Structures are given as C-alpha cells and as structure tokens.
Amino acid sequence: MPFWLELVLGIVSLIVGADLLVRGAAKIARGLGVAPIVIGLTLVAYGTSAPEFAVSATATLRGVGAIALGNALGSNVANIGLVLGFSALLRPIRVERTIVKREAPLLVGVALLFPLVFVNAQITRWEGLLAFTGGVAFTVWSLKTSKQRENVPDKVKLDFKQWMINLAFAGAGIVGLIFGGDWIVNGAGELALRLGMSPRVIALTVVAVGTSLPELATSVTAMIKDESDIAIGNIIGSNLFNLLFVLGGATALAPVELTPDLVAWPGVWVDAAVGLGLALILWPFASSKLRLERWEGAVLLAIYIAYIYYNIVAG
C-alpha cells in the first residue's frame, strides 16, 4: 500500500473510530449520571486520545521510540495551542471553577515532572507503569468526586437495546483505532524517509496533528453546541491521558531508548518545554474571569504555529 494511502486511511480510521467510541462512551456515561465536565475529562478525553495511544503503543512495539514520544508530546502541544486556541477563537470558553483549582495545576505538575525521565536517556518499564498507575488513580478520583462538580445531570435511563448499541459503537471505535494506529505509523515512517525529515519531526507534525483531529472535531462541535465543559475537559483530560496513559502504557509494553539526538538540546526538551509553557499559560488564562477569551485563544494558536515552524526549520 502506498505510504500516502496508509496515512490517509490511518487518519480517517482514527477519526471515525474515535467518533464512534466517543458517541458510545458519552451516552453510557450519561446513563450513569456523570457530570458533563467529568465526561470531558475522562470518557470523551480518553476516547479522543485513543488514537495517540494506538500510534504510540504500535511505535514502541516496533522500536520506533521517537514517533511514540513525539506523538504524545506533540499532541499535547497541538491540543492546547491548536485545538483549544482555535475553539476559543470561535467562541469564548467558560471554565468551571473546579478545573482551575484541580485539573489545571495537576496538568502543570505532571508536565513539569515528566521531563525527568529523559535524564537517563530512556523511559523504562517501571517508569511507564508508574505513570499508567497515576492515570488510573486520576480516573478513579475524578469519577468518585463527580458529584462535587457543577451541573450534575440526572441519570438518563437506557434500555437494554440502547446499552448494546452504545457498547457496539465503542467496540467498533476501538477496532478502527487499532487499524488506524498501525497504518499511520507505517505511512509516517515512509514519509520521513522520502522527505529526509527525522521521525521526530514527522511525529510532531503529521502524526500529532492527525491524531489530534478527534480532539479538534469534538471541541469545535462542543463549542458550537455551547458545551464548554466538554470542550475544555476534553483537552485537559486528553493531555493528562497522553502523559500518563499513552506514554506510560506504551513504555510499559516496551521501554523506549532515547537516541543521542533526541536527548541533546533541543530534541525532546523543546517539545516538553513548549507543552509545559502552554499549560502554565492556560492556567492563568482560564482563571481570569473563569473563561478563555478570543484574544487568549489567538495567543495559544500563535505559539503553536511558531512551534511548528521552528520544528520544520530545525527538523
């Protein structure tokens, strides 16, 4: 199969698969009476981030650690800079107070600690398991404290047929994500060779943006429907998922050895620094008036464009 066809089929499969997974998971969550913000932080975020997990897991099992790492870090930059920035340009985003007090500082903390694993030029299996365990703990904590959130809805009663349909949607979505992850890693590797670009740059651009399209589609749709909780919860939850579940789970499957060019400056340090910087900027932006204004979205988007330009030039 031509590399370009693998990339196209991979991205399409990821988008369709994530959409089916989110549709099923969101309805199941509403059937359980979970607050919209919690749906955004967990089920929707994890559903839209499943492509990143599929790509990174496939890449680590094939020994292409640069794509796994670049995909997760690049997706985090794309989520805040591209997705949240563009969504805020469409319409100012309301921010729940609890997000500012809990999840925003948590994201900053995780983004600050994660570069420590680069020091020994590898991400070991135990480090991956530790991160993955942290992701599980965050999910359990979010669900247990869901009743303390704002705007907790009443349960939506689902009959047996509705439960089965939603479960089928989720299952079909997972299948699409698995195939999409395999195709996109194959296509990205071939494209890197043909263009003379490093796997890291391809992962940060084509792969990261491609796997962030589900977040973009979900957040833009949420903004159009005036569902700000799902929009911002989706992004913060996705970024935590990428650092804890995606990189953690992928490296638990197969440790990632970082090549000298990756750990030397700028390498992955720039990717981690930009991701941390965007998280640090987002926190006060979201805290001011508990909304993300259009001009603030423009700032986030401008940082993302500058970051992509730098990587392509430095490539």
Secondary structure, DSSP 8 states (H G I E B T S, - for coil): --HHHHHHHHHHHHHHHHHHHHHHHHHHHHHTT--HHHHIIIIIHHHHHHHHHHHHHHHHHTT-HHHHHHHHHHHHHIIIIIIIHHHHHHS-EE--HHIIIIIHHHHHHHHHHGGGGGTTTEE-HHHHHHHHHHHHHHHHHHHHTGGGSSS--------HHHHHHHHHHHHHHHHHHHHHHHHHHHHHHHHHHHHT--HHHHIIIIIHHHHHHHHHHHHHHHHHTT-HHHHHHHHHHHHHHIIIIIHHHHHHHS-EE--HHHHSSSHHHHHHHHHHHHHHHHHHHHHGGGEE-HHHHHHHHHHHHHHHHHHHHH-
